[in-house]
């Protein structure tokens, strides 16, 4: 997983947001850019 401090995989097999420290913004942006299905986006 690209951003393990931002997302975790739940029992349902899907990624869920777990954090949001400002230091993790770049990691979250990288996850969005590298998501092969385009399922991740950032609002705001």
N, CA and C atoms as an extended XYZ file, in Angstrom:
132
Properties=species:S:1:pos:R:3:atomname:S:1:resname:S:1:resid:I:1 pbc="F F F"
N         0.843       -1.170        0.000 N   UNK     1
C         0.000        0.000        0.000 CA  UNK     1
C         0.893        1.239        0.000 C   UNK     1
N         0.509        2.221       -0.787 N   UNK     2
C         1.318        3.426       -0.958 CA  UNK     2
C         1.366        4.306        0.282 C   UNK     2
N         0.275        4.425        1.010 N   UNK     3
C         0.213        5.356        2.144 CA  UNK     3
C        -0.313        4.657        3.399 C   UNK     3
N         0.509        3.826        4.022 N   UNK     4
C         0.026        3.038        5.166 CA  UNK     4
C        -0.338        3.858        6.399 C   UNK     4
N         0.122        5.104        6.487 N   UNK     5
C        -0.270        5.933        7.629 CA  UNK     5
C        -1.553        6.710        7.346 C   UNK     5
N        -2.050        6.601        6.112 N   UNK     6
C        -3.273        7.292        5.719 CA  UNK     6
C        -4.424        6.303        5.569 C   UNK     6
N        -4.128        5.122        5.031 N   UNK     7
C        -5.151        4.113        4.766 CA  UNK     7
C        -4.807        2.799        5.449 C   UNK     7
N        -5.850        2.012        5.751 N   UNK     8
C        -5.652        0.629        6.162 CA  UNK     8
C        -6.688       -0.209        5.432 C   UNK     8
N        -6.383       -1.470        5.201 N   UNK     9
C        -7.316       -2.371        4.544 CA  UNK     9
C        -8.187       -2.998        5.617 C   UNK     9
N        -9.492       -2.832        5.469 N   UNK    10
C       -10.442       -3.362        6.436 CA  UNK    10
C       -10.754       -4.822        6.179 C   UNK    10
N       -11.572       -5.390        7.057 N   UNK    11
C       -11.992       -6.782        6.906 CA  UNK    11
C       -12.748       -7.011        5.605 C   UNK    11
N       -13.289       -5.931        5.041 N   UNK    12
C       -14.022       -6.028        3.784 CA  UNK    12
C       -13.105       -6.002        2.564 C   UNK    12
N       -11.786       -5.875        2.800 N   UNK    13
C       -10.827       -5.870        1.703 CA  UNK    13
C       -10.658       -4.521        1.036 C   UNK    13
N       -11.333       -3.492        1.545 N   UNK    14
C       -11.238       -2.161        0.963 CA  UNK    14
C       -10.403       -1.253        1.850 C   UNK    14
N        -9.776       -0.261        1.234 N   UNK    15
C        -8.963        0.701        1.978 CA  UNK    15
C        -9.870        1.725        2.641 C   UNK    15
N        -9.533        2.069        3.882 N   UNK    16
C       -10.280        3.060        4.648 CA  UNK    16
C        -9.302        4.092        5.191 C   UNK    16
N        -9.717        5.354        5.223 N   UNK    17
C        -8.872        6.423        5.755 CA  UNK    17
C        -8.765        6.254        7.262 C   UNK    17
N        -7.516        6.277        7.774 N   UNK    18
C        -7.303        6.125        9.212 CA  UNK    18
C        -6.646        7.339        9.833 C   UNK    18
N        -6.050        8.184        9.024 N   UNK    19
C        -5.329        9.331        9.561 CA  UNK    19
C        -5.371       10.484        8.602 C   UNK    19
N        -4.829       11.574        9.023 N   UNK    20
C        -4.838       12.729        8.155 CA  UNK    20
C        -3.844       13.791        8.566 C   UNK    20
N        -2.740       13.369        9.130 N   UNK    21
C        -1.719       14.338        9.518 CA  UNK    21
C        -1.233       15.075        8.280 C   UNK    21
N        -0.925       16.346        8.435 N   UNK    22
C        -0.495       17.139        7.283 CA  UNK    22
C         0.735       16.556        6.612 C   UNK    22
N         1.575       15.867        7.368 N   UNK    23
C         2.754       15.234        6.784 CA  UNK    23
C         2.375       14.126        5.811 C   UNK    23
N         1.168       13.602        5.933 N   UNK    24
C         0.729       12.493        5.099 CA  UNK    24
C         0.073       12.948        3.796 C   UNK    24
N        -0.080       14.250        3.589 N   UNK    25
C        -0.746       14.759        2.392 CA  UNK    25
C        -0.024       14.301        1.135 C   UNK    25
N         1.285       14.391        1.102 N   UNK    26
C         2.049       13.974       -0.079 CA  UNK    26
C         1.846       12.492       -0.349 C   UNK    26
N         1.798       11.681        0.717 N   UNK    27
C         1.564       10.247        0.539 CA  UNK    27
C         0.165        9.989       -0.012 C   UNK    27
N        -0.817       10.719        0.485 N   UNK    28
C        -2.184       10.562       -0.004 CA  UNK    28
C        -2.272       10.966       -1.472 C   UNK    28
N        -1.602       12.054       -1.843 N   UNK    29
C        -1.592       12.489       -3.243 CA  UNK    29
C        -0.935       11.447       -4.137 C   UNK    29
N         0.124       10.815       -3.644 N   UNK    30
C         0.786        9.756       -4.405 CA  UNK    30
C        -0.149        8.565       -4.589 C   UNK    30
N        -0.900        8.231       -3.547 N   UNK    31
C        -1.855        7.124       -3.638 CA  UNK    31
C        -2.917        7.422       -4.689 C   UNK    31
N        -3.410        8.656       -4.721 N   UNK    32
C        -4.398        9.055       -5.726 CA  UNK    32
C        -3.807        8.914       -7.123 C   UNK    32
N        -2.601        9.411       -7.307 N   UNK    33
C        -1.955        9.380       -8.623 CA  UNK    33
C        -1.670        7.963       -9.097 C   UNK    33
N        -1.423        7.045       -8.156 N   UNK    34
C        -1.039        5.685       -8.526 CA  UNK    34
C        -2.163        4.662       -8.439 C   UNK    34
N        -3.367        5.093       -8.081 N   UNK    35
C        -4.483        4.152       -7.983 CA  UNK    35
C        -4.850        3.670       -9.388 C   UNK    35
N        -4.710        2.376       -9.654 N   UNK    36
C        -4.942        1.876      -11.014 CA  UNK    36
C        -6.397        1.972      -11.473 C   UNK    36
N        -7.338        2.074      -10.548 N   UNK    37
C        -8.747        2.139      -10.938 CA  UNK    37
C        -9.339        3.531      -10.818 C   UNK    37
N        -8.568        4.486      -10.272 N   UNK    38
C        -9.089        5.837      -10.089 CA  UNK    38
C       -10.129        5.923       -8.985 C   UNK    38
N       -10.103        4.963       -8.067 N   UNK    39
C       -11.112        4.892       -7.007 CA  UNK    39
C       -10.839        5.838       -5.848 C   UNK    39
N        -9.646        6.431       -5.795 N   UNK    40
C        -9.285        7.312       -4.689 CA  UNK    40
C        -9.246        8.749       -5.194 C   UNK    40
N        -9.827        9.659       -4.417 N   UNK    41
C        -9.750       11.077       -4.753 CA  UNK    41
C        -9.606       11.875       -3.466 C   UNK    41
N        -9.209       13.120       -3.611 N   UNK    42
C        -9.061       14.011       -2.467 CA  UNK    42
C       -10.027       15.170       -2.647 C   UNK    42
N       -10.865       15.406       -1.651 N   UNK    43
C       -11.791       16.543       -1.656 CA  UNK    43
C       -11.181       17.681       -0.858 C   UNK    43
N       -11.443       18.882       -1.317 N   UNK    44
C       -11.018       20.025       -0.517 CA  UNK    44
C        -9.827       20.737       -1.004 C   UNK    44
